[in-house]
């Protein structure tokens, strides 16, 4: 075959390949409310890298910031985005059973919380998402929440009396703060900083990783290490989006989500180790001597209500988990 014919053949083939569309990547959008340089950012990025690698880039994971968690979950429900990485803050409004893990002082420490959520208890809660048109893919972590405010040092329940405290859109948390005599004001995270700047609220509560990542030291003077509630996070996805994956890709996505959860928890652990010192360095007055027993005693009426209105048996099972 002459050189000319061979060149002609090669050009035609190149032309054919160029014309053939590159296999379209399937886009998966994950929204979360925090900066990229955060414990949520770390989790989402690890998931992205693991899933794109496992699928040879047949899938592309787009990570977007949306600091209105309820809105993001609604978008997952209607399918305008595929997934949301969110705290359980507003999740109980979609899957009521999740409110059980929002009870203050329910978890003793990180090992207890992570153990329960990774156990059958956590899996049974995830299974409750399907009937609500959502998929609970994996538990991630926000962290133990602490109170900050701009008015005074807080170390006992009486110190929060009459204080306007921003809470998440979460009736369990709101009940706790009203029981302490504070004035809980529920709002999305997107509204928090303006509300603190304008004095609409005096205080708020969040884990150290969130306070550090969002520079809340710039709008809050006092930090009290109340650790009053463990704040789980969760990756929630649209059933249709996951249903369109073949079995191997679905398994790869689940494995990537687990890798994301590991990276997220590692970041929380790291932020917990350095965050309080970092906030002191940024000028916050940190109260470490907190009368936790007094807060638990003051919350007794709320605990009694949770036993009645939530799943009392599940709460006991979680408390007894070892
Ligand atoms: O999930 O709303 C909140 O205070 C949450 O902790 C924050 O959005 C991270």
Boltz pocket constraint, residues with backbone or C-beta under 6 A from the ligand:
constraints:
  - pocket:
      binder: B
      contacts: [[A, 33], [A, 34], [A, 67], [A, 69], [A, 86], [A, 87], [A, 89], [A, 142], [A, 168], [A, 187], [A, 188], [A, 189], [A, 205], [A, 206], [A, 207], [A, 210], [A, 231]]
      max_distance: 6.0
